Amino acid sequence: DAMVIQNPRYQVTQFGKPVTLSCSQTLNHNVMYWYQQKSSQAPKLLFHYYDKDFNNEADTPDNFQSRRPNTSFCFLDIRSPGLGDAAMYLCATSRIRNNEQFFGPGTRLTVL
Amino acid sequence: EDQVTQSPEALRLQEGESSSLNCSYTVSGLRGLFWYRQDPGKGPEFLFTLYSAGEEKEKERLKATLTKKESFLHITAPKPEDSATYLCAVQAGSNYKLTFGKGTLLTVNP
């Protein structure tokens, strides 16, 4: 089945220690998104790639970076995680920007 | 700024007790309204897209409807496995972003 895969499902890191989260997709979608979702809150868009074109949200902290080496993979790098960055990180894809988005299972990040 | 408000925040039903969830929105130029289901600790699962007022879509016990100001997710004869958080999101104007509501936590008791 075509899907969005995220690894790892759970990630524990230490305050200030860089961490990378991974997303891959077999849907062959052009757009890949990264969201942050904290407990009982709505998902918050961090940035997205339309093909190789990177689009950052204005309020996304510089601490968050992303890479998309090819169509199938996208990475979220958190350079110096703080306690406030503990959250569920969701990857999503869509065929084009104005289509429905399909989400992966998420990575739960804990910062100690 | 696009706004999405979902109500109620939480809803507890008995198995078989039909009800509706509400999503009211304020946007400029609606492109689409999306409903998602989210189970605890998992990513949102896509349910429906609605594009214009009067449109309806159905899937099993769920039916989504859309007016110019709000959308309803009707749940007919719910079962315990329908328990989840239901998220509504809108896409408007030339903005690709999905603006999400905070969701309705639905609990269906056997």
gemmi code that builds the backbone of each chain (N, CA, C; Angstrom):
import gemmi

chains = {
    "A": [
        ("ASP", (0.843, -1.198, 0.000), (0.000, 0.000, 0.000), (0.877, 1.246, 0.000)),
        ("ALA", (0.447, 2.245, -0.773), (1.147, 3.522, -0.769), (0.980, 4.184, 0.586)),
        ("MET", (2.080, 4.785, 1.079), (1.990, 5.306, 2.412), (3.061, 6.344, 2.718)),
        ("VAL", (2.910, 6.963, 3.900), (3.893, 7.886, 4.443), (4.486, 7.218, 5.685)),
        ("ILE", (5.811, 7.115, 5.706), (6.497, 6.393, 6.782), (7.379, 7.369, 7.544)),
        ("GLN", (7.327, 7.295, 8.855), (8.184, 8.147, 9.675), (9.031, 7.297, 10.611)),
        ("ASN", (10.290, 7.683, 10.717), (11.214, 7.004, 11.619), (12.064, 8.018, 12.372)),
        ("PRO", (12.353, 7.736, 13.630), (11.744, 6.671, 14.424), (10.340, 7.075, 14.876)),
        ("ARG", (9.595, 6.183, 15.468), (8.286, 6.544, 16.015), (8.434, 7.298, 17.332)),
        ("TYR", (9.475, 6.966, 18.071), (9.763, 7.639, 19.340), (11.234, 8.012, 19.363)),
        ("GLN", (11.512, 9.233, 19.776), (12.888, 9.717, 19.830), (13.078, 10.468, 21.142)),
        ("VAL", (14.111, 10.060, 21.854), (14.470, 10.765, 23.084), (15.826, 11.415, 22.864)),
        ("THR", (15.937, 12.681, 23.175), (17.204, 13.378, 23.046), (17.429, 14.227, 24.294)),
        ("GLN", (18.634, 14.726, 24.387), (18.971, 15.590, 25.519), (18.901, 17.048, 25.094)),
        ("PHE", (18.662, 17.885, 26.052), (18.629, 19.327, 25.815), (19.879, 19.742, 25.035)),
        ("GLY", (19.670, 20.376, 23.888), (20.787, 20.875, 23.099), (21.455, 19.883, 22.180)),
        ("LYS", (21.075, 18.625, 22.215), (21.706, 17.612, 21.364), (20.934, 17.492, 20.051)),
        ("PRO", (21.602, 17.724, 18.916), (20.906, 17.708, 17.626), (20.205, 16.383, 17.375)),
        ("VAL", (19.069, 16.481, 16.677), (18.305, 15.284, 16.353), (17.746, 15.425, 14.937)),
        ("THR", (17.643, 14.296, 14.245), (17.084, 14.266, 12.884), (15.938, 13.273, 12.837)),
        ("LEU", (14.817, 13.728, 12.318), (13.653, 12.880, 12.103), (13.495, 12.643, 10.602)),
        ("SER", (13.015, 11.443, 10.262), (12.961, 11.035, 8.873), (11.530, 10.779, 8.410)),
        ("CYS", (11.274, 11.097, 7.145), (9.984, 10.825, 6.525), (10.230, 10.309, 5.118)),
        ("SER", (9.527, 9.259, 4.744), (9.581, 8.775, 3.368), (8.163, 8.505, 2.886)),
        ("GLN", (7.988, 8.546, 1.566), (6.661, 8.329, 1.005), (6.753, 7.512, -0.286)),
        ("THR", (5.731, 6.670, -0.442), (5.643, 5.849, -1.652), (4.484, 6.309, -2.535)),
        ("LEU", (3.938, 7.491, -2.225), (2.793, 8.014, -2.959), (3.216, 8.784, -4.210)),
        ("ASN", (4.521, 9.068, -4.309), (5.061, 9.861, -5.416), (4.420, 11.252, -5.480)),
        ("HIS", (4.174, 11.817, -4.305), (3.588, 13.153, -4.218), (4.663, 14.217, -4.356)),
        ("ASN", (4.242, 15.370, -4.904), (5.193, 16.450, -5.137), (5.506, 17.259, -3.887)),
        ("VAL", (4.554, 17.301, -2.952), (4.686, 18.195, -1.803), (4.861, 17.378, -0.530)),
        ("MET", (5.803, 17.796, 0.301), (6.003, 17.177, 1.604), (6.029, 18.274, 2.665)),
        ("TYR", (5.334, 18.004, 3.777), (5.143, 18.984, 4.843), (5.667, 18.432, 6.166)),
        ("TRP", (6.105, 19.348, 7.028), (6.411, 19.005, 8.420), (5.541, 19.858, 9.333)),
        ("TYR", (4.865, 19.165, 10.271), (4.034, 19.812, 11.270), (4.551, 19.465, 12.663)),
        ("GLN", (4.314, 20.381, 13.590), (4.537, 20.131, 15.007), (3.173, 20.124, 15.698)),
        ("GLN", (2.936, 19.088, 16.514), (1.665, 19.036, 17.232), (1.935, 18.775, 18.711)),
        ("LYS", (1.545, 19.712, 19.535), (1.658, 19.537, 20.985), (0.331, 19.027, 21.530)),
        ("SER", (0.379, 18.515, 22.719), (-0.767, 17.827, 23.320), (-2.021, 18.692, 23.273)),
        ("SER", (-3.099, 18.098, 22.755), (-4.417, 18.740, 22.691), (-4.420, 20.025, 21.859)),
        ("GLN", (-3.451, 20.164, 20.964), (-3.423, 21.338, 20.086), (-3.531, 20.914, 18.632)),
        ("ALA", (-3.845, 21.889, 17.794), (-3.902, 21.637, 16.365), (-2.494, 21.489, 15.798)),
        ("PRO", (-2.323, 20.707, 14.746), (-1.016, 20.654, 14.072), (-0.617, 22.044, 13.569)),
        ("LYS", (0.684, 22.356, 13.720), (1.218, 23.652, 13.306), (2.235, 23.414, 12.207)),
        ("LEU", (2.017, 24.030, 11.052), (2.916, 23.847, 9.923), (4.251, 24.527, 10.187)),
        ("LEU", (5.338, 23.779, 9.992), (6.692, 24.339, 10.147), (7.231, 24.804, 8.796)),
        ("PHE", (7.174, 23.925, 7.800), (7.617, 24.244, 6.436), (7.135, 23.159, 5.496)),
        ("HIS", (7.333, 23.420, 4.194), (7.001, 22.392, 3.217), (7.929, 22.502, 2.020)),
        ("TYR", (8.040, 21.423, 1.282), (8.762, 21.384, 0.017), (7.755, 21.147, -1.094)),
        ("TYR", (7.819, 21.983, -2.114), (7.113, 21.683, -3.358), (8.191, 21.293, -4.350)),
        ("ASP", (8.271, 20.001, -4.638), (9.432, 19.438, -5.337), (10.690, 19.821, -4.546)),
        ("LYS", (11.612, 20.561, -5.152), (12.841, 20.938, -4.449), (12.747, 22.325, -3.836)),
        ("ASP", (11.629, 22.975, -4.036), (11.441, 24.344, -3.575), (11.032, 24.356, -2.109)),
        ("PHE", (11.891, 24.920, -1.251), (11.656, 24.949, 0.188), (10.865, 26.189, 0.574)),
        ("ASN", (9.840, 26.002, 1.430), (8.993, 27.103, 1.874), (8.890, 27.076, 3.391)),
        ("ASN", (9.455, 28.094, 4.010), (9.482, 28.169, 5.472), (8.310, 29.023, 5.959)),
        ("GLU", (7.687, 28.619, 7.058), (6.678, 29.475, 7.665), (7.380, 30.592, 8.436)),
        ("ALA", (6.769, 31.763, 8.452), (7.413, 32.942, 9.027), (7.742, 32.768, 10.510)),
        ("ASP", (6.920, 31.995, 11.211), (7.120, 31.865, 12.654), (7.852, 30.580, 13.039)),
        ("THR", (8.423, 29.885, 12.086), (9.202, 28.681, 12.394), (10.578, 29.092, 12.905)),
        ("PRO", (10.956, 28.631, 14.109), (12.265, 29.033, 14.659), (13.417, 28.541, 13.789)),
        ("ASP", (14.522, 29.298, 13.817), (15.717, 28.936, 13.041), (16.305, 27.608, 13.481)),
        ("ASN", (15.961, 27.197, 14.677), (16.416, 25.927, 15.236), (15.949, 24.728, 14.403)),
        ("PHE", (14.925, 24.922, 13.605), (14.350, 23.858, 12.790), (14.802, 24.039, 11.341)),
        ("GLN", (15.341, 22.950, 10.775), (15.788, 22.949, 9.381), (15.205, 21.707, 8.705)),
        ("SER", (15.223, 21.727, 7.375), (14.728, 20.559, 6.658), (15.559, 20.317, 5.411)),
        ("ARG", (15.577, 19.063, 4.995), (16.266, 18.652, 3.776), (15.367, 17.695, 3.018)),
        ("ARG", (15.391, 17.813, 1.695), (14.677, 16.858, 0.851), (15.635, 16.411, -0.250)),
        ("PRO", (16.382, 15.348, -0.008), (17.397, 14.921, -0.978), (16.818, 14.344, -2.259)),
        ("ASN", (15.615, 13.812, -2.190), (14.952, 13.291, -3.386), (13.437, 13.325, -3.179)),
        ("THR", (12.681, 12.877, -4.174), (11.224, 12.961, -4.106), (10.658, 12.195, -2.929)),
        ("SER", (11.297, 11.087, -2.584), (10.716, 10.172, -1.611), (11.012, 10.522, -0.156)),
        ("PHE", (12.115, 11.217, 0.092), (12.564, 11.423, 1.461), (12.593, 12.898, 1.849)),
        ("CYS", (12.300, 13.127, 3.155), (12.407, 14.468, 3.705), (12.834, 14.332, 5.165)),
        ("PHE", (13.727, 15.214, 5.599), (14.252, 15.145, 6.953), (13.959, 16.449, 7.702)),
        ("LEU", (13.728, 16.289, 8.994), (13.587, 17.440, 9.890), (14.767, 17.408, 10.850)),
        ("ASP", (15.561, 18.482, 10.840), (16.697, 18.605, 11.742), (16.375, 19.641, 12.802)),
        ("ILE", (16.556, 19.252, 14.061), (16.418, 20.210, 15.164), (17.808, 20.394, 15.733)),
        ("ARG", (18.359, 21.585, 15.538), (19.788, 21.786, 15.803), (20.122, 21.770, 17.291)),
        ("SER", (19.296, 22.368, 18.090), (19.544, 22.442, 19.530), (18.202, 22.368, 20.247)),
        ("PRO", (17.724, 21.144, 20.431), (16.377, 21.001, 20.999), (16.264, 21.575, 22.408)),
        ("GLY", (15.174, 22.294, 22.611), (14.849, 22.764, 23.951), (13.667, 21.999, 24.501)),
        ("LEU", (13.398, 22.201, 25.781), (12.288, 21.481, 26.419), (10.970, 21.789, 25.713)),
        ("GLY", (10.844, 22.987, 25.179), (9.627, 23.390, 24.490), (9.441, 22.753, 23.130)),
        ("ASP", (10.449, 22.040, 22.663), (10.345, 21.369, 21.361), (9.809, 19.954, 21.481)),
        ("ALA", (9.589, 19.504, 22.698), (8.979, 18.188, 22.896), (7.572, 18.213, 22.328)),
        ("ALA", (7.299, 17.303, 21.404), (6.018, 17.322, 20.691), (5.948, 16.097, 19.793)),
        ("MET", (4.808, 15.953, 19.115), (4.668, 14.991, 18.027), (5.008, 15.737, 16.742)),
        ("TYR", (5.873, 15.159, 15.927), (6.215, 15.752, 14.642), (5.604, 14.887, 13.542)),
        ("LEU", (4.796, 15.555, 12.735), (4.028, 14.881, 11.698), (4.546, 15.271, 10.321)),
        ("CYS", (4.742, 14.275, 9.488), (5.065, 14.490, 8.087), (3.798, 14.229, 7.271)),
        ("ALA", (3.571, 15.036, 6.260), (2.413, 14.843, 5.391), (2.830, 15.057, 3.943)),
        ("THR", (2.064, 14.493, 3.027), (2.325, 14.694, 1.604), (1.021, 15.024, 0.882)),
        ("SER", (1.160, 15.714, -0.244), (0.020, 15.916, -1.126), (0.533, 15.937, -2.559)),
        ("ARG", (-0.366, 15.584, -3.473), (0.060, 15.519, -4.878), (0.473, 16.908, -5.385)),
        ("ILE", (-0.386, 17.871, -5.124), (-0.070, 19.282, -5.372), (-0.495, 20.044, -4.129)),
        ("ARG", (-0.235, 21.346, -4.098), (-0.480, 22.097, -2.870), (-1.945, 22.142, -2.488)),
        ("ASN", (-2.834, 22.191, -3.427), (-4.241, 22.380, -3.114), (-5.024, 21.083, -3.036)),
        ("ASN", (-4.324, 20.012, -2.770), (-4.987, 18.716, -2.562), (-4.983, 18.321, -1.104)),
        ("GLU", (-5.794, 17.309, -0.805), (-5.775, 16.795, 0.557), (-4.393, 16.254, 0.897)),
        ("GLN", (-4.046, 16.364, 2.181), (-2.752, 15.918, 2.669), (-2.901, 14.589, 3.397)),
        ("PHE", (-1.904, 13.733, 3.204), (-1.890, 12.431, 3.844), (-0.741, 12.401, 4.845)),
        ("PHE", (-1.058, 12.013, 6.053), (-0.114, 12.094, 7.147), (0.526, 10.754, 7.458)),
        ("GLY", (1.766, 10.832, 7.930), (2.423, 9.672, 8.496), (2.003, 9.479, 9.943)),
        ("PRO", (2.540, 8.436, 10.596), (2.128, 8.115, 11.961), (2.707, 9.048, 13.012)),
        ("GLY", (3.717, 9.848, 12.625), (4.303, 10.798, 13.565), (5.503, 10.242, 14.308)),
        ("THR", (6.343, 11.153, 14.781), (7.456, 10.836, 15.679), (7.248, 11.617, 16.960)),
        ("ARG", (7.193, 10.900, 18.061), (7.045, 11.552, 19.366), (8.435, 11.883, 19.888)),
        ("LEU", (8.738, 13.169, 20.028), (10.047, 13.624, 20.505), (9.964, 14.005, 21.971)),
        ("THR", (10.869, 13.416, 22.753), (11.016, 13.767, 24.169), (12.377, 14.424, 24.350)),
        ("VAL", (12.421, 15.541, 25.060), (13.669, 16.251, 25.326), (13.920, 16.229, 26.836)),
        ("LEU", (15.052, 15.638, 27.218), (15.369, 15.515, 28.652), (16.284, 16.632, 29.123)),
    ],
    "B": [
        ("GLU", (-7.150, 36.834, 8.809), (-6.537, 35.537, 9.110), (-7.623, 34.457, 9.173)),
        ("ASP", (-7.329, 33.320, 8.561), (-8.293, 32.208, 8.565), (-8.468, 31.674, 9.980)),
        ("GLN", (-9.717, 31.395, 10.329), (-10.000, 30.850, 11.664), (-10.933, 29.659, 11.553)),
        ("VAL", (-10.657, 28.666, 12.377), (-11.477, 27.459, 12.420), (-11.782, 27.142, 13.879)),
        ("THR", (-13.054, 26.975, 14.186), (-13.478, 26.684, 15.548), (-14.308, 25.408, 15.550)),
        ("GLN", (-13.911, 24.455, 16.362), (-14.653, 23.202, 16.432), (-15.386, 23.095, 17.771)),
        ("SER", (-16.588, 22.555, 17.694), (-17.362, 22.345, 18.916), (-18.182, 21.064, 18.808)),
        ("PRO", (-18.448, 20.397, 19.952), (-17.854, 20.703, 21.249), (-16.388, 20.274, 21.296)),
        ("GLU", (-15.683, 20.656, 22.364), (-14.303, 20.189, 22.507), (-14.264, 18.694, 22.771)),
        ("ALA", (-15.239, 18.193, 23.511), (-15.326, 16.768, 23.819), (-16.782, 16.348, 23.798)),
        ("LEU", (-17.007, 15.133, 23.344), (-18.366, 14.598, 23.241), (-18.334, 13.135, 23.638)),
        ("ARG", (-19.215, 12.799, 24.550), (-19.297, 11.407, 25.004), (-20.664, 10.864, 24.600)),
        ("LEU", (-20.676, 9.761, 23.862), (-21.917, 9.160, 23.381), (-22.012, 7.707, 23.819)),
        ("GLN", (-23.232, 7.226, 23.893), (-23.447, 5.796, 24.049), (-23.454, 5.152, 22.668)),
        ("GLU", (-23.035, 3.934, 22.584), (-23.067, 3.204, 21.318), (-24.473, 3.284, 20.725)),
        ("GLY", (-24.554, 3.673, 19.446), (-25.839, 3.786, 18.783), (-26.496, 5.146, 18.880)),
        ("GLU", (-25.925, 6.039, 19.686), (-26.503, 7.377, 19.887), (-25.928, 8.336, 18.853)),
        ("SER", (-26.696, 8.677, 17.852), (-26.226, 9.544, 16.762), (-26.039, 10.980, 17.233)),
        ("SER", (-25.092, 11.687, 16.600), (-24.847, 13.081, 16.952), (-24.074, 13.765, 15.836)),
        ("SER", (-23.758, 15.048, 16.048), (-23.025, 15.817, 15.049), (-21.922, 16.632, 15.699)),
        ("LEU", (-20.821, 16.765, 14.965), (-19.724, 17.635, 15.359), (-19.749, 18.857, 14.450)),
        ("ASN", (-19.375, 20.005, 15.009), (-19.451, 21.242, 14.245), (-18.072, 21.827, 13.982)),
        ("CYS", (-17.907, 22.386, 12.797), (-16.695, 23.108, 12.438), (-17.125, 24.418, 11.794)),
        ("SER", (-16.926, 25.516, 12.475), (-17.266, 26.810, 11.884), (-15.982, 27.504, 11.442)),
        ("TYR", (-16.059, 28.220, 10.338), (-14.837, 28.794, 9.779), (-15.068, 30.219, 9.286)),
        ("THR", (-13.988, 30.983, 9.337), (-13.971, 32.338, 8.783), (-12.761, 32.422, 7.880)),
        ("VAL", (-13.010, 32.443, 6.579), (-11.917, 32.487, 5.612), (-12.313, 33.398, 4.466)),
        ("SER", (-11.323, 33.752, 3.690), (-11.568, 34.533, 2.486), (-11.318, 33.637, 1.286)),
        ("GLY", (-12.393, 33.166, 0.678), (-12.246, 32.337, -0.507), (-11.897, 30.892, -0.195)),
        ("LEU", (-12.886, 30.149, 0.269), (-12.642, 28.759, 0.651), (-12.278, 27.941, -0.577)),
        ("ARG", (-11.170, 27.217, -0.481), (-10.784, 26.276, -1.544), (-11.232, 24.868, -1.196)),
        ("GLY", (-11.166, 24.540, 0.087), (-11.558, 23.200, 0.489), (-11.628, 23.093, 2.002)),
        ("LEU", (-12.505, 22.235, 2.473), (-12.598, 21.946, 3.906), (-12.360, 20.460, 4.077)),
        ("PHE", (-11.496, 20.114, 5.001), (-11.030, 18.732, 5.163), (-11.386, 18.236, 6.557)),
        ("TRP", (-11.807, 16.989, 6.614), (-12.028, 16.316, 7.899), (-11.012, 15.185, 8.037)),
        ("TYR", (-10.429, 15.121, 9.243), (-9.480, 14.073, 9.575), (-9.899, 13.419, 10.883)),
        ("ARG", (-9.505, 12.167, 11.030), (-9.661, 11.447, 12.286), (-8.259, 11.210, 12.838)),
        ("GLN", (-8.067, 11.431, 14.147), (-6.759, 11.195, 14.748), (-6.917, 10.342, 15.987)),
        ("ASP", (-6.294, 9.181, 15.971), (-6.253, 8.301, 17.137), (-5.077, 8.709, 18.020)),
        ("PRO", (-5.154, 8.422, 19.310), (-4.073, 8.838, 20.225), (-2.707, 8.341, 19.779)),
        ("GLY", (-1.736, 9.238, 19.736), (-0.374, 8.865, 19.398), (-0.146, 8.561, 17.936)),
        ("LYS", (-1.106, 8.896, 17.074), (-0.977, 8.613, 15.639), (-1.192, 9.874, 14.811)),
        ("GLY", (-0.841, 9.795, 13.541), (-1.075, 10.911, 12.648), (-2.524, 10.975, 12.198)),
        ("PRO", (-2.974, 12.155, 11.774), (-4.350, 12.287, 11.278), (-4.590, 11.412, 10.052)),
        ("GLU", (-5.788, 10.837, 10.009), (-6.196, 9.997, 8.879), (-7.240, 10.766, 8.073)),
        ("PHE", (-6.994, 10.937, 6.784), (-7.896, 11.703, 5.933), (-9.258, 11.019, 5.813)),
        ("LEU", (-10.320, 11.827, 5.964), (-11.683, 11.317, 5.812), (-12.367, 11.891, 4.569)),
        ("PHE", (-12.529, 13.231, 4.524), (-13.306, 13.864, 3.465), (-12.695, 15.200, 3.055)),
        ("THR", (-12.983, 15.582, 1.801), (-12.792, 16.949, 1.338), (-14.126, 17.468, 0.815)),
        ("LEU", (-14.486, 18.676, 1.230), (-15.686, 19.345, 0.725), (-15.249, 20.654, 0.087)),
        ("TYR", (-15.827, 20.974, -1.069), (-15.349, 22.139, -1.821), (-16.347, 23.282, -1.884)),
        ("SER", (-17.641, 22.969, -1.848), (-18.607, 24.057, -2.024), (-19.842, 23.814, -1.172)),
        ("ALA", (-20.514, 24.914, -0.822), (-21.705, 24.845, 0.011), (-22.747, 23.933, -0.627)),
        ("GLY", (-23.342, 23.089, 0.210), (-24.336, 22.140, -0.261), (-23.771, 20.759, -0.537)),
        ("GLU", (-22.468, 20.660, -0.578), (-21.840, 19.376, -0.867), (-21.923, 18.464, 0.358)),
        ("GLU", (-22.113, 17.187, 0.109), (-22.164, 16.174, 1.165), (-21.317, 14.982, 0.736)),
        ("LYS", (-20.681, 14.334, 1.732), (-19.949, 13.102, 1.448), (-20.177, 12.134, 2.596)),
        ("GLU", (-20.184, 10.849, 2.251), (-20.459, 9.817, 3.253), (-19.409, 8.722, 3.200)),
        ("LYS", (-19.163, 8.165, 4.383), (-18.264, 7.009, 4.489), (-18.685, 6.231, 5.719)),
        ("GLU", (-19.226, 5.062, 5.487), (-19.711, 4.196, 6.565), (-20.684, 4.989, 7.442)),
        ("ARG", (-20.389, 5.172, 8.714), (-21.318, 5.840, 9.631), (-21.139, 7.359, 9.657)),
        ("LEU", (-20.240, 7.868, 8.846), (-19.928, 9.291, 8.843), (-20.496, 9.986, 7.618)),
        ("LYS", (-21.011, 11.199, 7.843), (-21.487, 12.028, 6.743), (-21.068, 13.451, 7.012)),
        ("ALA", (-20.396, 14.068, 6.050), (-19.937, 15.445, 6.191), (-20.745, 16.346, 5.274)),
        ("THR", (-21.120, 17.505, 5.818), (-21.875, 18.485, 5.037), (-21.200, 19.843, 5.164)),
        ("LEU", (-21.496, 20.722, 4.208), (-20.844, 22.025, 4.169), (-21.840, 23.119, 3.828)),
        ("THR", (-21.788, 24.224, 4.627), (-22.507, 25.439, 4.282), (-21.466, 26.540, 4.096)),
        ("LYS", (-21.917, 27.770, 3.885), (-20.971, 28.860, 3.656), (-20.221, 29.267, 4.920)),
        ("LYS", (-20.691, 28.804, 6.077), (-20.052, 29.232, 7.328), (-19.569, 28.085, 8.184)),
        ("GLU", (-20.074, 26.876, 7.910), (-19.719, 25.768, 8.791), (-19.850, 24.426, 8.093)),
        ("SER", (-19.274, 23.440, 8.752), (-19.398, 22.064, 8.289), (-19.808, 21.207, 9.478)),
        ("PHE", (-20.571, 20.171, 9.179), (-20.973, 19.224, 10.203), (-20.460, 17.842, 9.835)),
        ("LEU", (-20.044, 17.132, 10.857), (-19.717, 15.719, 10.692), (-20.753, 14.949, 11.498)),
        ("HIS", (-21.656, 14.294, 10.761), (-22.730, 13.546, 11.407), (-22.272, 12.111, 11.611)),
        ("ILE", (-22.495, 11.605, 12.794), (-22.117, 10.220, 13.095), (-23.392, 9.467, 13.438)),
        ("THR", (-23.712, 8.485, 12.611), (-24.946, 7.719, 12.777), (-24.637, 6.384, 13.448)),
        ("ALA", (-25.370, 6.118, 14.530), (-25.216, 4.857, 15.270), (-23.753, 4.526, 15.525)),
        ("PRO", (-23.045, 5.400, 16.236), (-21.601, 5.192, 16.429), (-21.285, 3.936, 17.220)),
        ("LYS", (-20.083, 3.427, 16.970), (-19.552, 2.275, 17.687), (-18.319, 2.712, 18.472)),
        ("PRO", (-17.922, 1.923, 19.468), (-16.733, 2.304, 20.262), (-15.500, 2.567, 19.409)),
        ("GLU", (-15.362, 1.865, 18.291), (-14.184, 2.074, 17.443), (-14.201, 3.418, 16.708)),
        ("ASP", (-15.289, 4.148, 16.803), (-15.344, 5.502, 16.247), (-14.728, 6.526, 17.199)),
        ("SER", (-14.375, 6.094, 18.381), (-13.764, 6.995, 19.362), (-12.421, 7.488, 18.829)),
        ("ALA", (-12.248, 8.803, 18.803), (-11.037, 9.435, 18.263), (-11.215, 10.945, 18.392)),
        ("THR", (-10.168, 11.675, 18.028), (-10.294, 13.120, 17.860), (-10.549, 13.403, 16.390)),
        ("TYR", (-11.547, 14.213, 16.116), (-11.892, 14.573, 14.741), (-11.464, 16.015, 14.501)),
        ("LEU", (-10.596, 16.168, 13.504), (-10.025, 17.472, 13.166), (-10.644, 17.997, 11.879)),
        ("CYS", (-10.900, 19.284, 11.875), (-11.379, 19.978, 10.694), (-10.284, 20.956, 10.264)),
        ("ALA", (-10.086, 21.115, 8.973), (-9.082, 22.047, 8.470), (-9.597, 22.713, 7.209)),
        ("VAL", (-9.181, 23.959, 6.969), (-9.603, 24.678, 5.771), (-8.376, 25.138, 4.993)),
        ("GLN", (-8.585, 25.256, 3.709), (-7.592, 25.807, 2.793), (-8.303, 26.911, 2.033)),
        ("ALA", (-7.693, 28.107, 1.977), (-8.418, 29.249, 1.435), (-7.546, 30.116, 0.557)),
        ("GLY", (-8.168, 30.816, -0.353), (-7.489, 31.757, -1.225), (-6.353, 31.108, -1.984)),
        ("SER", (-5.245, 31.832, -2.076), (-4.074, 31.292, -2.770), (-3.130, 30.632, -1.777)),
        ("ASN", (-3.604, 30.484, -0.544), (-2.765, 29.950, 0.524), (-2.856, 28.433, 0.542)),
        ("TYR", (-1.752, 27.775, 0.396), (-1.700, 26.325, 0.408), (-1.888, 25.746, 1.804)),
        ("LYS", (-1.770, 26.589, 2.821), (-1.752, 26.082, 4.195), (-3.094, 25.497, 4.604)),
        ("LEU", (-3.031, 24.427, 5.402), (-4.209, 23.946, 6.090), (-4.261, 24.637, 7.444)),
        ("THR", (-5.371, 25.293, 7.731), (-5.593, 25.859, 9.061), (-6.500, 24.898, 9.810)),
        ("PHE", (-5.980, 24.322, 10.871), (-6.716, 23.310, 11.620), (-7.480, 23.925, 12.782)),
        ("GLY", (-8.621, 23.286, 13.109), (-9.252, 23.524, 14.388), (-8.565, 22.670, 15.440)),
        ("LYS", (-8.975, 22.861, 16.706), (-8.325, 22.112, 17.783), (-8.880, 20.706, 17.915)),
        ("GLY", (-9.991, 20.422, 17.246), (-10.515, 19.071, 17.254), (-11.626, 18.849, 18.266)),
        ("THR", (-12.386, 17.797, 18.025), (-13.399, 17.312, 18.963), (-13.020, 15.900, 19.371)),
        ("LEU", (-12.852, 15.695, 20.659), (-12.545, 14.363, 21.180), (-13.844, 13.605, 21.392)),
        ("LEU", (-14.061, 12.581, 20.569), (-15.279, 11.783, 20.641), (-14.998, 10.480, 21.372)),
        ("THR", (-15.811, 10.192, 22.376), (-15.741, 8.917, 23.090), (-17.087, 8.227, 22.956)),
        ("VAL", (-17.065, 6.991, 22.472), (-18.291, 6.205, 22.329), (-18.208, 5.035, 23.293)),
        ("ASN", (-19.114, 5.026, 24.229), (-19.130, 3.964, 25.241), (-19.998, 2.795, 24.814)),
        ("PRO", (-19.547, 1.559, 25.083), (-20.339, 0.373, 24.689), (-21.591, 0.244, 25.547)),
    ],
}
model = gemmi.Model(1)
for chain_id, residues in chains.items():
    chain = gemmi.Chain(chain_id)
    for i, (resn, *xyz) in enumerate(residues, 1):
        res = gemmi.Residue()
        res.name, res.seqid = resn, gemmi.SeqId(i, " ")
        for name, pos in zip(("N", "CA", "C"), xyz):
            atom = gemmi.Atom()
            atom.name, atom.element = name, gemmi.Element(name[0])
            atom.pos, atom.b_iso = gemmi.Position(*pos), 0.0
            res.add_atom(atom)
        chain.add_residue(res)
    model.add_chain(chain)
structure = gemmi.Structure()
structure.add_model(model)
structure.setup_entities()
